[in-house]
Amino acid sequence: MARRVAEVRRTTRETDILARIDLDGTGRSDIQTGIGFLDHMLDQLARHGLFDLNVQAKGDLHIDFHHTTEDSGYAVGEALSRALGDRRGIMRYGSAVIPMDETCTRVALDASNRPYLVWRVDFTRPKLGDMDTELFKEWFQAFAQSAGLTLHVDNLYGENNHHIVESCYKGLARALREAVTLDPRVPDQVPSTKGVLGGSL
């Protein structure tokens, strides 16, 4: 079966981002966004999702990290959506509960092509490293929108802000890994009684 690979280039007045994903990879990554903490999180996404992920971003970091963070979410999400094609044969649903020391986060998703984000994550610090913690929701929102995911992220409890956000990305990775896995029992079927995934029909 052909590998599910896609590449997206997103260029605006604020950012220039190249994202490439191989859904049938081994977890290799080459991430360079100019934002160290975001690089670390996208590396976790690749590693625990078993995706090969390449993200090269140039943005207006002299202003702040908002545009680069949000647009990288859009670019990676769009690459994932393109790699899925019509989503034929995928498991569609995925979920994970990720413990990380004192923290526990639950992520559930539906690769339905109907984007929606429920984000129940609170931080007690305004920044992690140089990155504003409020930007993590922006990344997840952009990613869910362009990937076509109904995505629920619920931090059940936790104290360390680094652990909280890292458990969100690891949970997303594991839930995605499950959802995009091909079901050998129905390899040629779109997993919907409508025969198509999305909100248009």
C-alpha positions in Angstrom: 0.0 0.0 0.0 1.2 3.5 -0.8 2.6 5.5 2.1 0.4 8.3 3.3 2.7 11.3 2.8 1.9 15.0 2.3 3.7 18.3 2.2 2.3 21.8 2.7 3.8 25.2 2.3 2.0 28.0 4.1 3.3 31.5 3.3 1.8 34.7 4.6 3.1 38.2 5.3 3.9 36.9 8.8 5.3 33.4 8.3 6.7 31.0 5.8 6.2 27.4 6.9 7.0 24.0 5.2 5.4 21.0 6.9 5.8 17.4 5.7 4.3 14.3 7.3 4.5 10.6 6.7 1.7 8.9 8.7 3.4 5.5 8.2 6.7 6.5 9.6 8.7 5.6 12.7 8.7 8.8 14.7 11.6 10.7 13.1 11.4 14.5 13.2 13.2 17.5 12.0 11.6 20.5 13.6 12.9 24.1 13.4 10.3 26.8 14.2 12.6 29.2 16.0 10.6 28.5 19.2 12.5 26.0 21.3 9.6 24.8 23.4 7.3 24.4 20.4 10.0 22.4 18.7 10.1 20.1 21.7 6.4 19.6 21.6 6.3 18.8 17.9 9.1 16.3 18.4 6.9 14.6 21.0 4.0 14.6 18.5 6.1 12.8 16.0 7.8 10.4 18.4 4.7 9.2 20.2 2.5 9.3 17.1 5.0 7.3 15.0 4.8 10.0 12.3 7.8 11.2 10.4 7.5 15.0 10.7 9.4 17.8 9.2 8.5 21.4 10.0 10.7 24.4 8.9 9.3 27.7 9.9 10.4 31.3 9.6 8.2 33.9 11.2 8.0 37.4 12.8 9.4 36.3 16.1 10.7 39.8 16.7 7.1 40.7 17.3 6.0 37.7 19.3 5.5 33.9 18.9 1.8 34.0 18.1 1.8 33.9 14.3 4.5 31.2 14.1 2.8 29.0 16.7 -0.7 29.3 15.1 0.5 29.0 11.5 2.6 25.9 12.3 -0.6 24.3 13.7 -2.4 25.1 10.5 0.4 23.8 8.3 0.9 20.5 10.2 -2.9 20.0 10.4 -3.3 20.5 6.7 -0.5 18.2 5.9 -2.1 15.5 8.1 -5.5 16.0 6.4 -3.9 15.7 2.9 -2.1 12.6 3.9 -5.3 11.0 5.1 -7.0 11.7 1.7 -10.7 10.6 1.9 -9.9 8.9 5.2 -10.8 5.5 3.7 -10.0 2.5 6.0 -8.9 4.5 9.1 -10.0 3.6 12.6 -11.3 7.2 12.8 -11.5 7.5 16.6 -8.7 7.6 19.1 -8.1 8.4 22.7 -5.4 8.4 25.3 -4.9 9.1 29.0 -1.4 10.3 29.7 0.1 10.3 33.2 3.2 12.4 33.6 4.4 12.5 37.2 1.7 14.5 39.1 -0.2 15.3 36.0 -2.8 13.4 34.0 -4.4 14.5 30.8 -7.1 12.8 28.6 -7.3 13.4 24.9 -10.1 12.0 22.6 -10.6 12.7 19.0 -12.7 11.9 15.9 -11.0 12.3 12.5 -14.4 13.2 11.2 -13.4 16.1 8.9 -15.7 18.2 11.2 -13.3 20.4 13.1 -14.1 21.3 16.7 -11.9 21.9 19.8 -12.8 21.5 23.4 -9.9 22.8 25.5 -10.1 22.3 29.3 -6.5 23.1 30.2 -5.4 25.8 32.7 -2.0 27.1 33.4 -0.6 28.8 36.5 2.3 30.5 34.7 2.1 33.0 31.8 5.2 31.5 30.1 7.2 28.3 29.6 10.6 29.4 28.6 10.0 32.3 26.3 6.6 30.9 25.1 3.3 32.3 26.3 1.2 29.5 27.7 -1.9 30.9 26.1 -0.5 30.1 22.7 -0.8 26.3 23.2 -4.6 26.6 22.8 -4.0 28.6 19.6 -1.8 25.8 18.2 -4.4 23.1 19.1 -7.2 25.2 17.6 -5.4 25.8 14.3 -4.3 22.1 14.1 -7.8 20.8 14.8 -9.3 23.2 12.2 -7.0 22.3 9.4 -6.7 18.6 10.2 -10.5 18.2 10.3 -10.5 16.8 13.9 -13.1 16.9 16.6 -10.6 17.2 19.4 -11.2 17.2 23.2 -8.2 17.9 25.4 -8.9 17.7 29.2 -6.2 18.1 31.8 -7.7 16.1 34.7 -5.1 17.4 37.2 -1.6 18.6 37.5 0.7 21.2 39.0 3.8 21.5 36.8 2.9 23.5 33.7 5.6 21.8 31.6 4.1 18.4 32.5 0.6 19.7 31.7 1.3 20.9 28.2 3.6 18.0 27.3 0.9 15.5 28.4 -1.4 17.3 26.0 0.9 16.8 23.0 1.7 13.2 24.0 -2.0 12.5 24.4 -2.7 14.0 21.0 0.1 11.9 19.5 -1.2 8.6 20.9 -4.9 9.4 20.0 -3.9 10.3 16.5 -1.8 7.2 16.1 -4.9 5.1 17.0 -7.3 7.1 14.8 -5.2 7.1 11.6 -4.3 3.4 11.8 -5.7 1.4 8.9 -8.3 -1.2 9.9 -7.4 -4.4 8.0 -11.1 -5.6 8.2 -12.5 -2.7 6.2 -9.5 -1.3 4.2 -11.7 0.2 1.5 -14.5 1.7 3.5 -14.9 5.2 4.7 -15.8 4.8 8.4 -19.1 6.5 8.3 -22.7 5.4 7.5 -22.9 8.5 5.2 -20.1 7.1 3.0 -18.1 10.3 3.4 -16.5 12.1 6.3 -17.2 15.8 6.6 -20.0 18.3 7.3 -21.0 18.9 3.7 -23.3 15.9 3.2 
